[in-house]
Amino acid sequence: MKIIAPLAAVAALFALSACNPPEPEVVDTNPDPMADQLANAAPVELPPSVKESVSYRCKDNSIVYVDILADGSANLRAEKTDIPTRVKAEEPGKTLTAEGGYSLSGTGETVEIAMKGGNAQSCKR
């Protein structure tokens, strides 16, 4: 009895392994009209990741939210829900700037920030 049960199981598995249903045939009746354009498109560059998010209180008692990005640039926002303005430096170590009068200089606890064409002011963490 001890030998019959394992032999029966092996025989059943052997019988089932012989059953190989054919693979279903996939017919593409609706080809992608943009397949050629997508195949020849330039690679997409992902935006840099956020390295650190910091809020600064400035001399005029306003709060500026800064997202420091992995590529050395930063996103500035006056409110947490605002659309960020990306500031970048033309050369490493220089002031980060953007059109519209945005700038960020310095790192760490104290920075100089100008928003929307206003004067740069000292801001602390």
Phi and psi in radians as a Rosetta constraint file:
Dihedral C 1 N 2 CA 2 C 2 CIRCULARHARMONIC -1.186 0.35
Dihedral N 2 CA 2 C 2 N 3 CIRCULARHARMONIC -0.497 0.35
Dihedral C 2 N 3 CA 3 C 3 CIRCULARHARMONIC -1.529 0.35
Dihedral N 3 CA 3 C 3 N 4 CIRCULARHARMONIC -0.524 0.35
Dihedral C 3 N 4 CA 4 C 4 CIRCULARHARMONIC -1.200 0.35
Dihedral N 4 CA 4 C 4 N 5 CIRCULARHARMONIC -0.746 0.35
Dihedral C 4 N 5 CA 5 C 5 CIRCULARHARMONIC -1.073 0.35
Dihedral N 5 CA 5 C 5 N 6 CIRCULARHARMONIC -0.870 0.35
Dihedral C 5 N 6 CA 6 C 6 CIRCULARHARMONIC -1.123 0.35
Dihedral N 6 CA 6 C 6 N 7 CIRCULARHARMONIC -0.631 0.35
Dihedral C 6 N 7 CA 7 C 7 CIRCULARHARMONIC -1.152 0.35
Dihedral N 7 CA 7 C 7 N 8 CIRCULARHARMONIC -0.671 0.35
Dihedral C 7 N 8 CA 8 C 8 CIRCULARHARMONIC -1.139 0.35
Dihedral N 8 CA 8 C 8 N 9 CIRCULARHARMONIC -0.687 0.35
Dihedral C 8 N 9 CA 9 C 9 CIRCULARHARMONIC -1.144 0.35
Dihedral N 9 CA 9 C 9 N 10 CIRCULARHARMONIC -0.741 0.35
Dihedral C 9 N 10 CA 10 C 10 CIRCULARHARMONIC -1.124 0.35
Dihedral N 10 CA 10 C 10 N 11 CIRCULARHARMONIC -0.716 0.35
Dihedral C 10 N 11 CA 11 C 11 CIRCULARHARMONIC -1.133 0.35
Dihedral N 11 CA 11 C 11 N 12 CIRCULARHARMONIC -0.701 0.35
Dihedral C 11 N 12 CA 12 C 12 CIRCULARHARMONIC -1.144 0.35
Dihedral N 12 CA 12 C 12 N 13 CIRCULARHARMONIC -0.747 0.35
Dihedral C 12 N 13 CA 13 C 13 CIRCULARHARMONIC -1.133 0.35
Dihedral N 13 CA 13 C 13 N 14 CIRCULARHARMONIC -0.672 0.35
Dihedral C 13 N 14 CA 14 C 14 CIRCULARHARMONIC -1.124 0.35
Dihedral N 14 CA 14 C 14 N 15 CIRCULARHARMONIC -0.712 0.35
Dihedral C 14 N 15 CA 15 C 15 CIRCULARHARMONIC -1.166 0.35
Dihedral N 15 CA 15 C 15 N 16 CIRCULARHARMONIC -0.676 0.35
Dihedral C 15 N 16 CA 16 C 16 CIRCULARHARMONIC -1.252 0.35
Dihedral N 16 CA 16 C 16 N 17 CIRCULARHARMONIC -0.538 0.35
Dihedral C 16 N 17 CA 17 C 17 CIRCULARHARMONIC -1.218 0.35
Dihedral N 17 CA 17 C 17 N 18 CIRCULARHARMONIC -0.366 0.35
Dihedral C 17 N 18 CA 18 C 18 CIRCULARHARMONIC -1.317 0.35
Dihedral N 18 CA 18 C 18 N 19 CIRCULARHARMONIC -0.291 0.35
Dihedral C 18 N 19 CA 19 C 19 CIRCULARHARMONIC -1.530 0.35
Dihedral N 19 CA 19 C 19 N 20 CIRCULARHARMONIC 1.725 0.35
Dihedral C 19 N 20 CA 20 C 20 CIRCULARHARMONIC -2.034 0.35
Dihedral N 20 CA 20 C 20 N 21 CIRCULARHARMONIC 1.753 0.35
Dihedral C 20 N 21 CA 21 C 21 CIRCULARHARMONIC -1.180 0.35
Dihedral N 21 CA 21 C 21 N 22 CIRCULARHARMONIC 2.569 0.35
Dihedral C 21 N 22 CA 22 C 22 CIRCULARHARMONIC -1.163 0.35
Dihedral N 22 CA 22 C 22 N 23 CIRCULARHARMONIC 2.604 0.35
Dihedral C 22 N 23 CA 23 C 23 CIRCULARHARMONIC -1.162 0.35
Dihedral N 23 CA 23 C 23 N 24 CIRCULARHARMONIC 2.443 0.35
Dihedral C 23 N 24 CA 24 C 24 CIRCULARHARMONIC -1.188 0.35
Dihedral N 24 CA 24 C 24 N 25 CIRCULARHARMONIC 2.494 0.35
Dihedral C 24 N 25 CA 25 C 25 CIRCULARHARMONIC -1.480 0.35
Dihedral N 25 CA 25 C 25 N 26 CIRCULARHARMONIC 2.223 0.35
Dihedral C 25 N 26 CA 26 C 26 CIRCULARHARMONIC -1.722 0.35
Dihedral N 26 CA 26 C 26 N 27 CIRCULARHARMONIC 2.110 0.35
Dihedral C 26 N 27 CA 27 C 27 CIRCULARHARMONIC -1.963 0.35
Dihedral N 27 CA 27 C 27 N 28 CIRCULARHARMONIC 2.155 0.35
Dihedral C 27 N 28 CA 28 C 28 CIRCULARHARMONIC -1.645 0.35
Dihedral N 28 CA 28 C 28 N 29 CIRCULARHARMONIC 1.650 0.35
Dihedral C 28 N 29 CA 29 C 29 CIRCULARHARMONIC -1.608 0.35
Dihedral N 29 CA 29 C 29 N 30 CIRCULARHARMONIC -0.130 0.35
Dihedral C 29 N 30 CA 30 C 30 CIRCULARHARMONIC -2.263 0.35
Dihedral N 30 CA 30 C 30 N 31 CIRCULARHARMONIC 1.373 0.35
Dihedral C 30 N 31 CA 31 C 31 CIRCULARHARMONIC -1.188 0.35
Dihedral N 31 CA 31 C 31 N 32 CIRCULARHARMONIC 2.679 0.35
Dihedral C 31 N 32 CA 32 C 32 CIRCULARHARMONIC -1.268 0.35
Dihedral N 32 CA 32 C 32 N 33 CIRCULARHARMONIC 2.094 0.35
Dihedral C 32 N 33 CA 33 C 33 CIRCULARHARMONIC -1.223 0.35
Dihedral N 33 CA 33 C 33 N 34 CIRCULARHARMONIC -0.299 0.35
Dihedral C 33 N 34 CA 34 C 34 CIRCULARHARMONIC -1.855 0.35
Dihedral N 34 CA 34 C 34 N 35 CIRCULARHARMONIC 0.243 0.35
Dihedral C 34 N 35 CA 35 C 35 CIRCULARHARMONIC -1.007 0.35
Dihedral N 35 CA 35 C 35 N 36 CIRCULARHARMONIC -0.757 0.35
Dihedral C 35 N 36 CA 36 C 36 CIRCULARHARMONIC -1.172 0.35
Dihedral N 36 CA 36 C 36 N 37 CIRCULARHARMONIC -0.728 0.35
Dihedral C 36 N 37 CA 37 C 37 CIRCULARHARMONIC -1.121 0.35
Dihedral N 37 CA 37 C 37 N 38 CIRCULARHARMONIC -0.738 0.35
Dihedral C 37 N 38 CA 38 C 38 CIRCULARHARMONIC -1.185 0.35
Dihedral N 38 CA 38 C 38 N 39 CIRCULARHARMONIC -0.644 0.35
Dihedral C 38 N 39 CA 39 C 39 CIRCULARHARMONIC -1.166 0.35
Dihedral N 39 CA 39 C 39 N 40 CIRCULARHARMONIC -0.536 0.35
Dihedral C 39 N 40 CA 40 C 40 CIRCULARHARMONIC -1.731 0.35
Dihedral N 40 CA 40 C 40 N 41 CIRCULARHARMONIC 0.075 0.35
Dihedral C 40 N 41 CA 41 C 41 CIRCULARHARMONIC -1.261 0.35
Dihedral N 41 CA 41 C 41 N 42 CIRCULARHARMONIC 2.641 0.35
Dihedral C 41 N 42 CA 42 C 42 CIRCULARHARMONIC -1.210 0.35
Dihedral N 42 CA 42 C 42 N 43 CIRCULARHARMONIC 2.649 0.35
Dihedral C 42 N 43 CA 43 C 43 CIRCULARHARMONIC -1.137 0.35
Dihedral N 43 CA 43 C 43 N 44 CIRCULARHARMONIC 2.590 0.35
Dihedral C 43 N 44 CA 44 C 44 CIRCULARHARMONIC -1.584 0.35
Dihedral N 44 CA 44 C 44 N 45 CIRCULARHARMONIC 2.309 0.35
Dihedral C 44 N 45 CA 45 C 45 CIRCULARHARMONIC -1.709 0.35
Dihedral N 45 CA 45 C 45 N 46 CIRCULARHARMONIC 2.182 0.35
Dihedral C 45 N 46 CA 46 C 46 CIRCULARHARMONIC -1.335 0.35
Dihedral N 46 CA 46 C 46 N 47 CIRCULARHARMONIC 2.621 0.35
Dihedral C 46 N 47 CA 47 C 47 CIRCULARHARMONIC -1.213 0.35
Dihedral N 47 CA 47 C 47 N 48 CIRCULARHARMONIC 2.741 0.35
Dihedral C 47 N 48 CA 48 C 48 CIRCULARHARMONIC -1.174 0.35
Dihedral N 48 CA 48 C 48 N 49 CIRCULARHARMONIC 2.657 0.35
Dihedral C 48 N 49 CA 49 C 49 CIRCULARHARMONIC -1.392 0.35
Dihedral N 49 CA 49 C 49 N 50 CIRCULARHARMONIC 2.749 0.35
Dihedral C 49 N 50 CA 50 C 50 CIRCULARHARMONIC -1.387 0.35
Dihedral N 50 CA 50 C 50 N 51 CIRCULARHARMONIC 2.123 0.35
Dihedral C 50 N 51 CA 51 C 51 CIRCULARHARMONIC -1.485 0.35
Dihedral N 51 CA 51 C 51 N 52 CIRCULARHARMONIC -0.701 0.35
Dihedral C 51 N 52 CA 52 C 52 CIRCULARHARMONIC -2.763 0.35
Dihedral N 52 CA 52 C 52 N 53 CIRCULARHARMONIC 2.469 0.35
Dihedral C 52 N 53 CA 53 C 53 CIRCULARHARMONIC -1.972 0.35
Dihedral N 53 CA 53 C 53 N 54 CIRCULARHARMONIC 2.211 0.35
Dihedral C 53 N 54 CA 54 C 54 CIRCULARHARMONIC -2.328 0.35
Dihedral N 54 CA 54 C 54 N 55 CIRCULARHARMONIC 2.556 0.35
Dihedral C 54 N 55 CA 55 C 55 CIRCULARHARMONIC -2.005 0.35
Dihedral N 55 CA 55 C 55 N 56 CIRCULARHARMONIC 2.411 0.35
Dihedral C 55 N 56 CA 56 C 56 CIRCULARHARMONIC -2.085 0.35
Dihedral N 56 CA 56 C 56 N 57 CIRCULARHARMONIC 2.464 0.35
Dihedral C 56 N 57 CA 57 C 57 CIRCULARHARMONIC -1.791 0.35
Dihedral N 57 CA 57 C 57 N 58 CIRCULARHARMONIC 2.202 0.35
Dihedral C 57 N 58 CA 58 C 58 CIRCULARHARMONIC -1.684 0.35
Dihedral N 58 CA 58 C 58 N 59 CIRCULARHARMONIC 2.989 0.35
Dihedral C 58 N 59 CA 59 C 59 CIRCULARHARMONIC -1.031 0.35
Dihedral N 59 CA 59 C 59 N 60 CIRCULARHARMONIC -0.573 0.35
Dihedral C 59 N 60 CA 60 C 60 CIRCULARHARMONIC -1.456 0.35
Dihedral N 60 CA 60 C 60 N 61 CIRCULARHARMONIC 0.221 0.35
Dihedral C 60 N 61 CA 61 C 61 CIRCULARHARMONIC 1.266 0.35
Dihedral N 61 CA 61 C 61 N 62 CIRCULARHARMONIC 0.239 0.35
Dihedral C 61 N 62 CA 62 C 62 CIRCULARHARMONIC -1.526 0.35
Dihedral N 62 CA 62 C 62 N 63 CIRCULARHARMONIC 2.812 0.35
Dihedral C 62 N 63 CA 63 C 63 CIRCULARHARMONIC -1.973 0.35
Dihedral N 63 CA 63 C 63 N 64 CIRCULARHARMONIC 2.336 0.35
Dihedral C 63 N 64 CA 64 C 64 CIRCULARHARMONIC -2.088 0.35
Dihedral N 64 CA 64 C 64 N 65 CIRCULARHARMONIC 2.299 0.35
Dihedral C 64 N 65 CA 65 C 65 CIRCULARHARMONIC -1.743 0.35
Dihedral N 65 CA 65 C 65 N 66 CIRCULARHARMONIC 2.209 0.35
Dihedral C 65 N 66 CA 66 C 66 CIRCULARHARMONIC -2.148 0.35
Dihedral N 66 CA 66 C 66 N 67 CIRCULARHARMONIC 2.206 0.35
Dihedral C 66 N 67 CA 67 C 67 CIRCULARHARMONIC -1.828 0.35
Dihedral N 67 CA 67 C 67 N 68 CIRCULARHARMONIC 1.976 0.35
Dihedral C 67 N 68 CA 68 C 68 CIRCULARHARMONIC -1.496 0.35
Dihedral N 68 CA 68 C 68 N 69 CIRCULARHARMONIC 2.182 0.35
Dihedral C 68 N 69 CA 69 C 69 CIRCULARHARMONIC -1.707 0.35
Dihedral N 69 CA 69 C 69 N 70 CIRCULARHARMONIC 2.779 0.35
Dihedral C 69 N 70 CA 70 C 70 CIRCULARHARMONIC -1.127 0.35
Dihedral N 70 CA 70 C 70 N 71 CIRCULARHARMONIC -0.430 0.35
Dihedral C 70 N 71 CA 71 C 71 CIRCULARHARMONIC -1.564 0.35
Dihedral N 71 CA 71 C 71 N 72 CIRCULARHARMONIC 0.111 0.35
Dihedral C 71 N 72 CA 72 C 72 CIRCULARHARMONIC 1.675 0.35
Dihedral N 72 CA 72 C 72 N 73 CIRCULARHARMONIC -0.132 0.35
Dihedral C 72 N 73 CA 73 C 73 CIRCULARHARMONIC -1.552 0.35
Dihedral N 73 CA 73 C 73 N 74 CIRCULARHARMONIC -3.118 0.35
Dihedral C 73 N 74 CA 74 C 74 CIRCULARHARMONIC -2.606 0.35
Dihedral N 74 CA 74 C 74 N 75 CIRCULARHARMONIC 2.778 0.35
Dihedral C 74 N 75 CA 75 C 75 CIRCULARHARMONIC -1.956 0.35
Dihedral N 75 CA 75 C 75 N 76 CIRCULARHARMONIC 2.274 0.35
Dihedral C 75 N 76 CA 76 C 76 CIRCULARHARMONIC -1.916 0.35
Dihedral N 76 CA 76 C 76 N 77 CIRCULARHARMONIC 2.433 0.35
Dihedral C 76 N 77 CA 77 C 77 CIRCULARHARMONIC -2.486 0.35
Dihedral N 77 CA 77 C 77 N 78 CIRCULARHARMONIC 2.425 0.35
Dihedral C 77 N 78 CA 78 C 78 CIRCULARHARMONIC -1.440 0.35
Dihedral N 78 CA 78 C 78 N 79 CIRCULARHARMONIC -0.525 0.35
Dihedral C 78 N 79 CA 79 C 79 CIRCULARHARMONIC -2.207 0.35
Dihedral N 79 CA 79 C 79 N 80 CIRCULARHARMONIC 2.655 0.35
Dihedral C 79 N 80 CA 80 C 80 CIRCULARHARMONIC -1.040 0.35
Dihedral N 80 CA 80 C 80 N 81 CIRCULARHARMONIC -0.540 0.35
Dihedral C 80 N 81 CA 81 C 81 CIRCULARHARMONIC -1.613 0.35
Dihedral N 81 CA 81 C 81 N 82 CIRCULARHARMONIC -0.024 0.35
Dihedral C 81 N 82 CA 82 C 82 CIRCULARHARMONIC -1.197 0.35
Dihedral N 82 CA 82 C 82 N 83 CIRCULARHARMONIC 2.747 0.35
Dihedral C 82 N 83 CA 83 C 83 CIRCULARHARMONIC -1.306 0.35
Dihedral N 83 CA 83 C 83 N 84 CIRCULARHARMONIC 2.229 0.35
Dihedral C 83 N 84 CA 84 C 84 CIRCULARHARMONIC -1.234 0.35
Dihedral N 84 CA 84 C 84 N 85 CIRCULARHARMONIC 2.627 0.35
Dihedral C 84 N 85 CA 85 C 85 CIRCULARHARMONIC -1.869 0.35
Dihedral N 85 CA 85 C 85 N 86 CIRCULARHARMONIC 2.144 0.35
Dihedral C 85 N 86 CA 86 C 86 CIRCULARHARMONIC -1.508 0.35
Dihedral N 86 CA 86 C 86 N 87 CIRCULARHARMONIC 2.185 0.35
Dihedral C 86 N 87 CA 87 C 87 CIRCULARHARMONIC -1.950 0.35
Dihedral N 87 CA 87 C 87 N 88 CIRCULARHARMONIC 2.401 0.35
Dihedral C 87 N 88 CA 88 C 88 CIRCULARHARMONIC -2.431 0.35
Dihedral N 88 CA 88 C 88 N 89 CIRCULARHARMONIC 2.765 0.35
Dihedral C 88 N 89 CA 89 C 89 CIRCULARHARMONIC -1.686 0.35
Dihedral N 89 CA 89 C 89 N 90 CIRCULARHARMONIC 2.507 0.35
Dihedral C 89 N 90 CA 90 C 90 CIRCULARHARMONIC -1.273 0.35
Dihedral N 90 CA 90 C 90 N 91 CIRCULARHARMONIC -0.515 0.35
Dihedral C 90 N 91 CA 91 C 91 CIRCULARHARMONIC -2.362 0.35
Dihedral N 91 CA 91 C 91 N 92 CIRCULARHARMONIC 2.572 0.35
Dihedral C 91 N 92 CA 92 C 92 CIRCULARHARMONIC -1.009 0.35
Dihedral N 92 CA 92 C 92 N 93 CIRCULARHARMONIC 2.389 0.35
Dihedral C 92 N 93 CA 93 C 93 CIRCULARHARMONIC 1.562 0.35
Dihedral N 93 CA 93 C 93 N 94 CIRCULARHARMONIC -0.120 0.35
Dihedral C 93 N 94 CA 94 C 94 CIRCULARHARMONIC -1.585 0.35
Dihedral N 94 CA 94 C 94 N 95 CIRCULARHARMONIC 3.037 0.35
Dihedral C 94 N 95 CA 95 C 95 CIRCULARHARMONIC -1.164 0.35
Dihedral N 95 CA 95 C 95 N 96 CIRCULARHARMONIC 2.395 0.35
Dihedral C 95 N 96 CA 96 C 96 CIRCULARHARMONIC -1.412 0.35
Dihedral N 96 CA 96 C 96 N 97 CIRCULARHARMONIC 2.246 0.35
Dihedral C 96 N 97 CA 97 C 97 CIRCULARHARMONIC -2.358 0.35
Dihedral N 97 CA 97 C 97 N 98 CIRCULARHARMONIC 2.828 0.35
Dihedral C 97 N 98 CA 98 C 98 CIRCULARHARMONIC -2.629 0.35
Dihedral N 98 CA 98 C 98 N 99 CIRCULARHARMONIC 2.781 0.35
Dihedral C 98 N 99 CA 99 C 99 CIRCULARHARMONIC -1.058 0.35
Dihedral N 99 CA 99 C 99 N 100 CIRCULARHARMONIC 2.630 0.35
Dihedral C 99 N 100 CA 100 C 100 CIRCULARHARMONIC 1.658 0.35
Dihedral N 100 CA 100 C 100 N 101 CIRCULARHARMONIC 0.116 0.35
Dihedral C 100 N 101 CA 101 C 101 CIRCULARHARMONIC 1.489 0.35
Dihedral N 101 CA 101 C 101 N 102 CIRCULARHARMONIC 0.504 0.35
Dihedral C 101 N 102 CA 102 C 102 CIRCULARHARMONIC -1.705 0.35
Dihedral N 102 CA 102 C 102 N 103 CIRCULARHARMONIC 2.380 0.35
Dihedral C 102 N 103 CA 103 C 103 CIRCULARHARMONIC -2.674 0.35
Dihedral N 103 CA 103 C 103 N 104 CIRCULARHARMONIC 2.680 0.35
Dihedral C 103 N 104 CA 104 C 104 CIRCULARHARMONIC -2.505 0.35
Dihedral N 104 CA 104 C 104 N 105 CIRCULARHARMONIC 2.164 0.35
Dihedral C 104 N 105 CA 105 C 105 CIRCULARHARMONIC -2.324 0.35
Dihedral N 105 CA 105 C 105 N 106 CIRCULARHARMONIC 2.559 0.35
Dihedral C 105 N 106 CA 106 C 106 CIRCULARHARMONIC 1.639 0.35
Dihedral N 106 CA 106 C 106 N 107 CIRCULARHARMONIC 2.930 0.35
Dihedral C 106 N 107 CA 107 C 107 CIRCULARHARMONIC -2.485 0.35
Dihedral N 107 CA 107 C 107 N 108 CIRCULARHARMONIC 2.854 0.35
Dihedral C 107 N 108 CA 108 C 108 CIRCULARHARMONIC 1.561 0.35
Dihedral N 108 CA 108 C 108 N 109 CIRCULARHARMONIC -2.413 0.35
Dihedral C 108 N 109 CA 109 C 109 CIRCULARHARMONIC -1.275 0.35
Dihedral N 109 CA 109 C 109 N 110 CIRCULARHARMONIC -0.621 0.35
Dihedral C 109 N 110 CA 110 C 110 CIRCULARHARMONIC -2.188 0.35
Dihedral N 110 CA 110 C 110 N 111 CIRCULARHARMONIC 2.273 0.35
Dihedral C 110 N 111 CA 111 C 111 CIRCULARHARMONIC -2.355 0.35
Dihedral N 111 CA 111 C 111 N 112 CIRCULARHARMONIC 2.894 0.35
Dihedral C 111 N 112 CA 112 C 112 CIRCULARHARMONIC -1.909 0.35
Dihedral N 112 CA 112 C 112 N 113 CIRCULARHARMONIC 2.152 0.35
Dihedral C 112 N 113 CA 113 C 113 CIRCULARHARMONIC -2.209 0.35
Dihedral N 113 CA 113 C 113 N 114 CIRCULARHARMONIC 2.328 0.35
Dihedral C 113 N 114 CA 114 C 114 CIRCULARHARMONIC -2.114 0.35
Dihedral N 114 CA 114 C 114 N 115 CIRCULARHARMONIC 2.344 0.35
Dihedral C 114 N 115 CA 115 C 115 CIRCULARHARMONIC -2.233 0.35
Dihedral N 115 CA 115 C 115 N 116 CIRCULARHARMONIC 2.409 0.35
Dihedral C 115 N 116 CA 116 C 116 CIRCULARHARMONIC 0.918 0.35
Dihedral N 116 CA 116 C 116 N 117 CIRCULARHARMONIC 0.728 0.35
Dihedral C 116 N 117 CA 117 C 117 CIRCULARHARMONIC 1.404 0.35
Dihedral N 117 CA 117 C 117 N 118 CIRCULARHARMONIC 0.024 0.35
Dihedral C 117 N 118 CA 118 C 118 CIRCULARHARMONIC -1.319 0.35
Dihedral N 118 CA 118 C 118 N 119 CIRCULARHARMONIC 3.045 0.35
Dihedral C 118 N 119 CA 119 C 119 CIRCULARHARMONIC -1.266 0.35
Dihedral N 119 CA 119 C 119 N 120 CIRCULARHARMONIC 2.583 0.35
Dihedral C 119 N 120 CA 120 C 120 CIRCULARHARMONIC -1.201 0.35
Dihedral N 120 CA 120 C 120 N 121 CIRCULARHARMONIC 2.414 0.35
Dihedral C 120 N 121 CA 121 C 121 CIRCULARHARMONIC -2.349 0.35
Dihedral N 121 CA 121 C 121 N 122 CIRCULARHARMONIC 2.706 0.35
Dihedral C 121 N 122 CA 122 C 122 CIRCULARHARMONIC -1.327 0.35
Dihedral N 122 CA 122 C 122 N 123 CIRCULARHARMONIC 2.357 0.35
Dihedral C 122 N 123 CA 123 C 123 CIRCULARHARMONIC -2.326 0.35
Dihedral N 123 CA 123 C 123 N 124 CIRCULARHARMONIC 2.469 0.35
Dihedral C 123 N 124 CA 124 C 124 CIRCULARHARMONIC -2.121 0.35
Dihedral N 124 CA 124 C 124 N 125 CIRCULARHARMONIC 2.659 0.35
